[in-house]
Each structure stands twice: as C-alpha cells, then as structure tokens.
C-alpha cells in the first residue's frame, strides 16, 4: 500500500513549497493539473508555465483536463512516472491511451472514474491500462471534500471481478476512511488536505503508512 500526497500547483512558488513539505517522506507525489474546463479550478500549466522541472521525487500526473491526449507533449516534459486520464474528460479515451503509450512507453497509465459514473464504463479500457483511480468524492478538483461511501461498493466489485487490478483512491482519504479502503485491498491512497494541512507532515505520513 502506497501513500501519495496530492499537490495542486497554482504557481511555481506554490509548487516548490508544497513539494518541499512532502518529498523527503514519500516515493511518489501526485500533481493535480486542472484546465478550468473539466473542473472549475486552474493550475499550472493552464495559468502559467512550469519552471525548474528537475523533480527529486517521482511524480504522477492526475490530468483533470479536457482531451489530455492531444496535449501530451506538454505533460511529457515533466517526465512523470504515471499519468492518469479521466474517463469523463476524454472524447476518445482509446486514442488518448494509445497516444500516451506511443509518446511515453515506460509510463504507467491509469484511468480515473468519477463516483457517479457506472463501473461498467471501465470495462473496455482495463486490458490497455495499468491501474484505476477511483474518485472518493463527488465534487472533484477541490481538496477537503467529504468522502462518498459509494466508493466502497465500487472497490468490492472491482476486487471481486478483477483481483489483479491495481486500485488507487483519490479524494476524502483521512484517518477515518483509510482503514476501510485498506481493508478492501486498495493499493494506493492519494491524500491531499489530510497531509498538507497537518501540523506535523512527516508524522502524519508515517501514521498513514503504519495503517497497512
């Protein structure tokens, strides 16, 4: 089970500050990138350009953007370990997956699914991706949103029907919800406000890791 802090880079100084808070304590950090279309908020690179791209920790990109596949060169510059495409944001998800594979063959590809989208929507893509990211909140793109318990049945269903599938959960993860997710076999917990708003970030991350 992996703990992945989630960072929303509103500008370069904000990104640098948030990375400095968590990068010493984890192997991977998620950058939540938003275009102001698929979700209301905007982050880099939609309100500015990235500077000083030499990350010291592996990153995964959660692309809360419309048709990310046609913008793939922008994201490739960040040299991510993983890329997450949102099913609801893509006009042609098959094409976007193929584009990412061709441009970055070593990158892990995940597909994110909103809580209200039927799980059956994933079926066509499972053979071509490396993992699934289930959104644990109804209103994505904002940290600190309440956990939506419907995700627990989604996890049970996926674990029963696809026992080898890597499942990541993003949204609403805290010390009350994390044990439930771990008990159901979730592999990765993406955590925003519960870590970044903690007074003792290193201790908080270690506490989450100790829940295994």
C-alpha positions, -999 to 999 in steps of 0.1 A, spaced: 0 0 0 14 33 -11 8 68 3 8 95 -24 5 132 -13 -16 153 -38 -4 187 -47 -23 214 -68 4 236 -83 -13 270 -87 21 286 -95 57 277 -94 65 291 -59 34 272 -46 46 240 -62 81 243 -49 68 250 -14 44 220 -13 69 196 -28 94 207 -1 69 197 26 65 161 14 92 150 -10 115 136 17 89 112 31 74 95 1 84 79 -32 58 94 -54 38 127 -54 7 134 -74 4 167 -93 -33 176 -98 -33 195 -131 -66 213 -140 -76 233 -171 -106 253 -158 -129 234 -182 -132 198 -170 -131 212 -134 -135 249 -124 -100 254 -109 -69 262 -130 -34 251 -122 -1 250 -140 3 247 -170 -30 264 -177 -23 296 -157 14 298 -164 44 276 -174 64 252 -153 98 263 -143 127 243 -129 114 209 -138 141 188 -120 119 169 -96 137 150 -69 107 126 -63 88 105 -88 56 122 -99 23 110 -112 1 135 -132 -37 135 -125 -49 152 -156 -82 168 -148 -82 183 -182 -103 180 -214 -88 157 -240 -54 154 -224 -42 131 -252 -38 159 -277 -17 179 -252 6 150 -243 39 168 -253 33 193 -225 30 166 -199 58 145 -213 82 174 -204 75 167 -167 89 131 -171 62 115 -150 62 80 -136 25 77 -141 -3 95 -160 -39 94 -150 -66 102 -176 -101 110 -165 -127 89 -184 -153 116 -184 -129 142 -197 -119 124 -229 -138 124 -262 -118 94 -274 -101 77 -244 -88 48 -265 -70 73 -287 -56 92 -257 -43 59 -241 -26 50 -274 -11 85 -277 4 83 -242 18 48 -248 34 59 -281 49 91 -266 59 77 -232 62 39 -235 76 34 -199 49 54 -182 22 37 -162 -13 47 -174 -43 49 -151 -79 58 -158 -98 78 -132 -136 73 -127 -160 97 -110 -181 83 -82 -214 87 -103 -201 70 -134 -211 33 -137 -182 9 -132 -191 -8 -165 -177 22 -183 -142 10 -174 -146 -25 -189 -134 -16 -224 -102 1 -211 -90 -24 -185 -69 -45 -209 -49 -15 -220 -42 3 -187 -21 -3 -157 -44 8 -129 -76 25 -120 -81 56 -98 -115 58 -82 -125 92 -70 -138 91 -34 -156 125 -36 -184 137 -57 -170 172 -65 -136 167 -79 -109 193 -83 -112 206 -47 -93 193 -17 -111 187 16 -144 174 1 -164 149 21 -158 112 14 -185 94 -6 -192 59 8 -205 46 -26 -169 41 -35 -167 11 -11 -191 -9 -32 -171 1 -63 -139 -13 -47 -156 -45 -37 -169 -50 -72 -135 -44 -89 -116 -65 -64 -140 -94 -69 -141 -93 -107 -105 -81 -113 -84 -94 -84 -51 -84 -100 -62 -48 -108 -42 -21 -91 -67 3 -74 -59 38 -63 -83 60 -44 -82 98 -46 -104 121 -25 -118 121 10 -89 99 23 -82 105 60 -76 85 92 -113 76 94 -116 64 58 -82 50 51 -86 18 72 -118 9 53 -101 14 20 -70 -7 30 -92 -35 43 -108 -37 9 -75 -41 -8 -68 -6 -22 -31 -4 -33 -26 34 -33 -41 62 -13 -39 97 -27 -41 122 1 -43 160 -1 -56 181 28 -52 154 55 -14 156 48 -8 192 36 -29 208 64 -13 187 91 8 205 117 33 176 116 35 164 80 63 138 84 45 122 114 11 122 96 26 105 65 42 79 88 9 73 106 -8 67 73 19 42 63 16 24 96 -21 16 88 -10 -12 64 
